């Protein structure tokens, strides 16, 4: 064998070794972008899927069941949370089943501002899951709500920041559990504070309502005193006229109220105003009122005899029933007449 052939044979293993090394290096370089692509795909796969604003269990409920659940949640201040058990979801499902339901529309208008506040608070504490849920509720309640574009833009920015943070810093399982527990605690505390504010506002409104009712009762008492004084003066004048000697002139025509007698003939009987809170809750009932009509045909006094209504709305129904009766007008009568009537409140 020649020297050149021997040298060639010695170089072949070296060349093969170098070729294998280069190939392996190339494979490793190719594996890097491929791994990056797989990581990106995994991150995309982990993106939260959009969930419906109203839970499936809530959507499956009947109209009467939804109305009762919504009223109970509203009274218990479960306004927009927890998910699947709040007044906002119940009213949205009720509106889906009855698009023309005025109670559901009114309640949603009242709940929207509080849901926007809660979404802003969730953004501040970076509770993106809660933000997504609240944004979905707001969007379903009012797709054109002016706060929606801002909330969606803030949510997108927060999600992008969270994704970047997750890519640069991986949280271990214990830290993530602690973070979620802290978020849940903050969420409960903020909702408790908001509910306390709502209770305080309701207490103030109730106090104002009682003051207004007391003022109306005082005004009614003064009006009854004035009516009684006017009636006493009229009777005094009649007695004085009866004691005077008869006039030779022909007797005048009988007054209108004498011709009318004591039969009540209505001229105007406007109906009562439905209390807003009772209407939202779907409450109905009847109120029996006793009223006295003066000689000029106006109602000079009225009182509630009985009421067959839900206890929490009794004062509202009685107030509106009395207010309606006091606006009634009848044809003049010869003397004051007292009567009773049952007023129904139905939706």
Buried (B, 14 or more C-beta within 10 A) or exposed (E): EEEEEEEEEEEEEEEEEEEEEEEEEEEEEEEEEEEEEEEEEEEEEEEEEEEEBBBEEBBEBEEEBBBBBBBEBBEEBBBBBEBEBBBBBBBBBBBBEBEEBEBBBBBBEBBBEBBBBBBBBBBEBBBBBBBBBBBBBBBBBBEEBEBBEBBBEBBEEBBEEEEEEEEEEEEEEEEEEEEEEEBEEBBEEBBEEBBEEEEEEEEEEEEEEEEEBEEBEEEBEEEBEEBEEBBEEEEEEEEEEEEEEEEEEEEEEEEEBEEBEEEBEEEEEEEBBBBEBBBBBBBBBBBBBBBBBBBBBBBBBBEBEEBBBBEEBBBBBBBBBBBBBBEBBBBBBBBBBEEEBEBEBEE
